[in-house]
């Protein structure tokens, strides 16, 4: 892994910022249940039936515990009719865990764990795209746009977004507009000397016009202004990952993501 223009950042520190720090900056709803044990973290949020806030993250799971743990973890969602995803990190147990999930009907994709310095983009952005921060007074526009982009119920999203704005430290939420019309949204969480970029979605009718890039650029700008020297993200391998690579992000790690 190369670490260009990142003085003071070791490979281990970058890995922690990319993989683990986002967990520490996450916002959970009051009804969210968390199971956190060695090598396994699971969150169950009954109010999010169709996606989000329902994940299992596996870093290690030995053969003796594997089948019972997977049965129990999957059942926690199936009982309540919740859509969920399972993230499997590379490691000695990973292939066996993935094979077990594939036998259960899960399909595998990948996300890239990526990082970048906070230097601004060299090329100019489209001035027609305006990116503004969201406040509690305007968060309903953010939530409605996010819900449209992800085809989700806006009500639980709005609750979560309001909690994020009021968090300690607060998350930063952004709306991109084209001609005054909401076109996309994104979130940034702060993690000590780094910032985590997530929650990005651009509405279908505005894709391919530089909205995604503008949302990334604004967050990098604000991260640098807040004193961060590193920005991180976890991007879908087949969609946003290649875009971010062109914008100067480097991949440190790939995680298998299984869903059905």
N, C-alpha and C positions, 0 to 999 in steps of 0.2 A: 504493500500500500504506500502511495506517495502522500506526503503531507505538505503541499506547497504553500509558502507564505503563511505558515501557522506557527510562529515562534512560541515556545512555551507549552505546546501541545504534544504529548507523547502519543504513540499509537494506542496504548492502553486507555489514556484519557479520552481520546477521540472515540474509541469503541464504547466507553461508558456513556459519553454524551449522546451518541447516536442510538444506542440500543437500550440503555437503562434509564437515563435521565428523563425521557418523556413520561415514564411511569410516574415519576415523582411530581410531574407538573400536571397530571391529569385531574379532571374534575369528575367526581362521582355523584350521582343523585342519592338522596337519602334512602331510597328503597334498594339501592344496589347492594348485592351480597358479594363479598370478596373471599376467595379461598387462596391463600398465599402460603405455599410451602416450598421446600427445596426443589428446585427445578420445574415448578408448576405454579402458574398464576391464573386464576379463573375469576371472571366477573359475570354476574347474572343480574340483569336489569329488566324486570318483567314489563315495564312500561314501554320498552323499545322492542316491539314484536318483529319488525321487518328489517332490522339492521342497526348496527352500532351499539356500543356499550354491552356487548355480549361476546366475549372472546375467551379462549384458552390459549395461554402462551406456555410452550413446553421447551425447556432448555435441556432437561435430562429426564429420562423415565426408563428405569431398568426393566428387564424382562419379567421379573417376579411381580412387579406392581402394574405392568403395562395394561393388560386387558381389563382388569377390575377398575383401574383409574379412568380409563377411557369410557368404559360402560357407565360409570357413575357420573363423570363429567358431562357426557352427551345427554344422559337421562335428565339432568337438571334443566336443560333447555327444552327437550322434547315434551316434558310434562306440561310446560306452559306455552307450547307452540311458538317458540322463539327462533328466529333465524340467527345463526352464530357462525363464527369462523375459528379455526384452530391454527395457530402459528407455531411452526416447529423450527427451532434453530438448528444449524449444523452441529453435529456432535456424534459421539459413538452410538447413541441410541436412535438417531434421527431416522435412518432408513427403515428400521424395524417399526417405528411409530407410524411413519408415512404409509408403509405397506399395510399395516393393520387398519388404518383409516381408509385406504383405497378399497380394501376388501369390504368395508362397511358402506361403500357407495360414495365416498368423498372424492372430489376432483381437486387436483393440485395446480396452483399457480405460484407466482413468486412476488415478493417485494424486495426492493433494493434498500438497504440502509445506507444513506448517502450524507455527505458533508461537503462544506465549502467555506472558504474565507468570506469576509464581509465586504470585499472590494465591490464597488458598483459595476454594473455591466458596462462594457466598452461602447456598445452601440446604443443608439437612441431608442426611446420608447414612443409609441404612438400617442401624441398629445390628446387625441380624441378619447382615450381611455383614462378615466379619473378614478383613483383609488382613495377612499376615505375610511378613517377609523369609525367603528360603530360605538355608540353609547347606549345606555339603558333606555334612552328616549327613542332610539332608532333601531333597536335590536330586532323588532318585529320584521323589519324589511330584510335584515340579514337572515333570520330564521325562515322566512317565507321563501327566499331565494334558494337557500340551502335545501329546503324540503323539496322544492321543484326540481332541483338538479339531481337529487338522490331518490326522488319518487318516494318520499317518506311523509309521515304525519308531522306537521310543523309544531304541534303542541308540546310533545316531550322535548323536541329539539330546542324550543324557545326556553323551556325551563332550564335546560342544561346551559344554554348560551348565557342566560342571565347569571347563573351561578359562576360561570367562567369570568364574566366581567367583574364580579364582586369578589373573586378569589384573592388569595394571598400567597404569591403575587397574582395579580389579575392576568387573565389571558387577554390578548389583543385580537379583536375581530375586525375584519375589513370587508367592505363592499366595493366591487369595481362596477363602474357605470360607463355605458357607451351612449352618448347623446342623452345623458340624464336617466337612462333606463338601467336598472340593475341587471348585470350580465354575469356576475360570478362573485364568490365569497371565498374567504380564507381565514385561517386562525394562526396565531403565533403564541407559543408558551415560552416563558423564560426559565432557564435552568442554569443558575449561577453564571458562568462566563460564556454560555452558549444559548442559542435560541432554537426552538423546535418549530418547524413549519408543518402544518397539517390542516385537515379539514377543507381542502381546496376543491371547489367544483365550479365549472363554467357551464352555463346553460347551453343546450345544444345549438340554438340559433346564433350564438356568439362565438362558437369555437372556430379556431383557425385564424383569429383576428388579433392575437397578441394579448388577450385578457389574462391568460394564465401567467405569462411572462411578467406582465405588469404587477400582478399580485405577488409574485416572488420578489420582484425588485423592490417594491415598497416595504415588504417585511425585512429584507436584508438591510435596507436603509435605516429602518427604525431599530433593528437589532444592533447595528453599529452605533447609533446614537445613544443607545442604552448601555453601551460598554461591552457588548458581546464581541468576541473575536472569532466565533465559529457559529455557523448555522447548520442544522441537521434536519433530516426528513426521512420518512419511510415511504417509498414510492412504488407503485405497481410497475412490475418489470415490463409489461407490454404496452403501457400507456404513458404515464408521466415520467417514468424512469429515463427513457431516452431523451425526453425534452430537457430534463434537469441535467443530464450529462452534457448536453450542448451548452447549457448555461454555466458550466464550470463545476458541477458537483461531481464528487468522486464516490465510488461504491466501496465500502469496507466489508460488506456482509450481505448475503442473500438469505432470506427466510422463506421457507415453504409455507404457503397458506392453503389450507384445505377447507372446502365448504361443499354443501350439497343442496 
